[in-house]
Amino acid sequence: MRQCRFRSDAAILMCSDGLTDRLTSAAIREIVERYSGDPAQTARDLVDAANEAGGQDNITALFVAGPEFRGRNGATRPRFAATRIIRPAGVLTGRFAFLIYGLLLGMLLWAVLRTRGVNI
């Protein structure tokens, strides 16, 4: 289970690819900006719009809005279409680790070629 801080003026949309395959980010944003205080209605509007756009896959949307979230009528801060989550690199997958892997692979190749009599 993960926990995160949720600003009171923010909103979160979790949806299936059935929604995002049929609606552009701009269309989703337009519907979310019409938010009038009923998050369930916003989710229904998103699903309805995806179905009207020819939805063939299952379409799921969950919209959660903080108590101070306002749509276009009173936005408290700019919202972005996508959020990038940056996770720290693991010990075995970071850039430094790949540098070490490359050096070790190069040394191994050099040793194999040298034992076979190939002069580099």
N, C-alpha and C positions, 0 to 999 in steps of 0.2 A: 504494500500500500504506500502510495506517495502522497505527500502533503505539499501544498504550495500556498503562498500568500495570495490572497485574492482581494484586489482593490475594490472598494465599495462602488467606484464609478466604472468598473469594468464589466465585461460580459464574456462568456465562453460559449463557443458553438462546437459541439462534437457531432460529427455526422459520418455516415457511410459514404463510400465512393459512388453509390447510386445517386446521391445528391450532387456531388462535385463533378461527376461525369456529365451531368445535364445542365448545370448552372455555372456561369462564369463567376469569378470572384466579385466582379462589379455587380452582378445580379444579386448575389448573396448579400453583399454589403447594402444594396438598396433596400432589400427586404428587412434586414436587421435594423437599419436606420429608421424604419417606420415603427419601431418598437414603441408601444403605448402603455407599457406596464404589465402586460400579460405574456410571460415568456412561452407558455404553452401555445398561445395563438401564433407567436412568431415562428415556433417550430412547425406548426401546422401550415402556415403560409409558405415556408420553405419547401416542405414536402409537396404541397399542392403545386407550387411553381415547377418543381422538378418533374412531377407527373404530367403537367401540361406541356412541358418541353420534350415529352416523349419518353419518360422514364420507363425502362424495361426491367431494370435490376431492382432489388429491394432498396427502399429509400428510408433512411432513419435519420432523425435530427433531434438533438437535445440542446436546448438553449437555456443558459443560466445567466441571469443578470443580477448584478449587485444592486443594493437599494438606491444608490445614487446614479445608476446608469441611465442615460437619456439617449434617445435616438437622435436623429438629425436636428430636432427642434431645440435641444438644449445640451448638446454634447459637452461634456466636461473636459475631455482631452481627446486628441486625435487617436484613432484606432488604425491599425495596420492590417493588411489582408493576410499576412502570414507572420508567424513567430518562429524564430530559429532557436532551438534548444541546443546549447553547447555543453557537451559532456566532456569531462576531463579524459584524456587518452589513458588507456591502461598501460601498465608497465611493459607488456609484450607487444603493444600495437602503436606506441607513440613514434614520432619522427626519429628520435634518438635510437630507439630499438631497431627501426628499419635501417638506419645507418650502420649499426653494429652488425646486423644480419648481412648486409652487403659486403662489409669488410671481411667478415668470416667466410662468406661464400667465395670471395675473391682469393683469400689466402688458401682455401681448400682447393680451388681450381688450380692455382699456381703450384701447390704441392703435388697434385695428381699429375699435372703436365710435366713437372720436373722429374718425378720418379719414372715416367715413361720415356724420358730422354728427349723431350721436346724442349728446345732452347728458346726462351722468350726474350 
